[in-house]
């Protein structure tokens, strides 16, 4: 039986509750702690949702043929040749990642800082999570030398790390790893015989289309499992649509069967109307492609604006290149903050909320407690409050009221 200490609400979902309570009490809170874009659902997708309403019967566990075929096309167009048999769709990538933790044997190597659910998911699946540092210039990819060291030490101490999780583009740093580094980490995974889980939920939010994106599944296809979904790129977090792509070999297909078995006992199927939406979105007709690139450019412009504000404030910060987060480190302001009694990320998170009414996610939730904070750079304050304003920002791929943003 898992320890009771594991049974806690994921911190960013708990923070949503805190904001709701503060707002109900009359406080004006700017909520930048939760990882979702506030863009409206795209009209053609809403139409698909309505059209799918009569799909009220349970569907196939891994997803119906049309949605799996469309998702296979999505990956194939991104240099990962894929057949429908390599695909499982589910209610978000989070449950698919959790299913992988249940199915794959061995312990897990988690980059640090990292999305806050990887470690609790590994622990809930009874695994040990070994943290591996990500140097600040590495965008979602641990340092290969550090990976080798952690694996060596863990194995020497009787641990059994067999899986490494990568996030491309990265949450929380908002950056994309250079292809050369992706190749190096794949070589290290090969040498150490590790399975790679490549979490590519921000894959279509690369701010400058000229930035190269290399998936580990292109370099090490036989050992890489990719997860993705529509929550971030098409702002559909509440609709819960995720996808998992398995290697096209006997091992990959056996992991697919394992995930399908978990799915059959936990969520049964992706909801019928969502299969309709996902089949359309993954097929990427022209209007979806345009929406994806406008949204990537807009999130890039907003992230750049937030980045500039952070640098002006005196924090150190890497310029964002992908996703919609900015991850400044307030270490340079340490003395100044210590005067106010703030000595770590948790204190800084509290200080910003109590003093300015701004809630962000402290680095302590992400494996980094020295003084970093994650700001979501996908805020309606910057790209408009109403659906109309947001559509206008999207059309111009330009945040509202920020004349200094190029
Ligand atoms: N991976 C990362 C890195 C994320 O940031 C998130 C959402 N915060 C997810 C996975 C899960 O997304 P979903 O379940 O909505 O697909």
Boltz pocket constraint, residues with backbone or C-beta under 6 A from the ligand:
constraints:
  - pocket:
      binder: B
      contacts: [[A, 35], [A, 91], [A, 92], [A, 93], [A, 94], [A, 95], [A, 115], [A, 167], [A, 169], [A, 171], [A, 199], [A, 201], [A, 228], [A, 229], [A, 230], [A, 231], [A, 237], [A, 240], [A, 241], [A, 242]]
      max_distance: 6.0
